[in-house]
Amino acid sequence: MRSLQSLVFHRHHIMSILKPFPGLILLTVVVGLSYGSVLNVSYNQPGHEISPILWGIFFEEINHAGDGGLYAELIKNRALSPKRLGSNLDGYTVVKSDGVDGRIYVSRDHPLNSVLDTSLRLNVDSDVAAGQRIGVSNNGYWGIPTRPDYTTYKASFYAKSIGGFTGPLTVSIESSNGSIVYATAQVPQITEEFQKYEVTLTPTPALIQTPSLDNLFTITANGPLTANTSIFFNVMSLFPPTFKNHTNGLRIDLAQKLVDAKPSFFRFPGGNFLEGATIDERFAWEDTIGDVAQRPGHMGPWGYYSSDGLGLLEYLQLAEDLNAEIILGVFTGYALNGESVPPEEMGPYLDSILNEIEYVIGNTSTTWGARRAADGHPEPFNLTYVEIGNEDWISNDYHIRYALFYDSILARYPQLEIIATQVVDSRPIPVIDDHFYPGFGWFPDNHRYYDNAPRNGSKIFVGEYATRDNINPEPYANLAAAMDDASFMTGIERNSDIVIMACYAPLLGHLNNLAWQPDGIYFNGVQSYATPAWWVQHLFSVIRGDTYIPTTSDADEQKFFHVASRKTDTNTLVLKLVNTNSEDILIDTVTLEGVTTPRGGTKTVLTGGRWDQNDLEEPLRISPKTEEFNVTSNSFSFNAPAFSLTILEIQL
Ligand code: AHR
């Protein structure tokens, strides 16, 4: 059971969490003169172990992070599903030669199957002469991408016809005005019954000199064709090459950025996306597995419909590819509109979560373990952490739900660690998830936030955090915000005996659909880049020690931040130094206590102008530079540039 002291600590903390985005807090930056100071590094007094899983990632379907982003599917509104609002054919248009008549609409009379019980109907309303065509196009998520490295695409769709048309159908990627056909293939024949057709599209390399988005995916019938023919489609799909070549896989450049950051854990699927705007719109994991033609998708809370092509198994596969611990968030009966399932009616929801865990870790003799095997992954995944809900301080009966989940999960899976999202005393809280989205100044002012947290209470997971720029008109992903994050991260690392995990949020943002800023990585259909904040995450994660080394300094505590650790296997001292000031800070004397002769090392610096950001034109404007750090004495001076993160790795 947690101590009262620990409960009070977290209750105070949760009141101070800044969700939603706080009002404007103006920060006056005092531009002062730089001055000399000291930094003492007590290498001879190693402290606690640095949590080996300290830095990780959190993914949720927000800002088209998945659909149109990490999930490599290029077709928008792939599955025409009854759950979709109205007769939404967003993304699709008729393609037809001059003089040809035809239209598309959602047909409820020709369902694909019992889940996707509609289809897209193309009615050919006039004769189509030889040399003419009629069909349907999809313009994807703000364009169908062509890139020199997209050397083949896998296209597939379900189709059938009535009125005598038996094919062929031409499948192409073409420019929006039709003047360039990059790649084309034929399906020779279709029938009066829905069947799945698959083709490979191989673009002509000479046609693709530079990446482009001004393109369409088209499926057309060529004349001669008589009027009153109808062709029906559903689950049109187009994949470029995917990360690790997985079927139904991920976009390579985005997945690679995640891999490159070496995250130790992967929290999913939300966030608000887990809860849904209504109970019906929660993340219902059962609807996100198996054949994509059996996934209805659902309306997400961030203003768009999720295909759920990126479903439970795809998340798990990514965790495995990242070699990351899984943090599985599970639905506790609360929706964002305030609806909640009464605790006494939670039975079916609780069963669903126990089934979900069985899907993740059950062996193939269990019902859901067998289902996972049938879906393509016989080996159980490694699961350690299950998070009960998300930000449940909005509720007043979480203590009841938490106890229900805690007891049921641990009765069946005693090896699992439970994470709570609100402080309750109905059951022990092994780990509590804290979230922070402050404006400027809060992180630097509170970098010692966890210094006095009780050491005998819950471990802490900082499951979402980011500085949200409250000075500029929009919360831009600039260097100053990244440096505020970094200041707090020094405190997280210093306290990583109790703060065992932390991850930035949100992770990804499509530049055409930013519901929430700032984000870690921005992208459009063909390009992506890390924000300064992501570089901070990347650097803290890839350069890690295993043992905390105490540091003290007389430099201004509100502007200069420091944390040190040791990589024991290579005998390396890692010093992470952050300057959130608009002037350089000179440390006259850095003293490595207990060190005789350092053998040199490297210096990695992330710096630039205060409001500098990366963008599509200059994606690496703010990016780390590493150079040799020629240190051979245990005492040296160091200049921390204005708005900088410096990581010194010193060989001892
Ligand atoms: O990260 C964006 C949102 O912020 C998450 O969905 C939610 O958990 C938090 O309030």
Residues whose N, C-alpha, C, O or C-beta is under 5 A from the ligand:
A	BS01	AHR	K19 G271 N272 F273 A505 P506
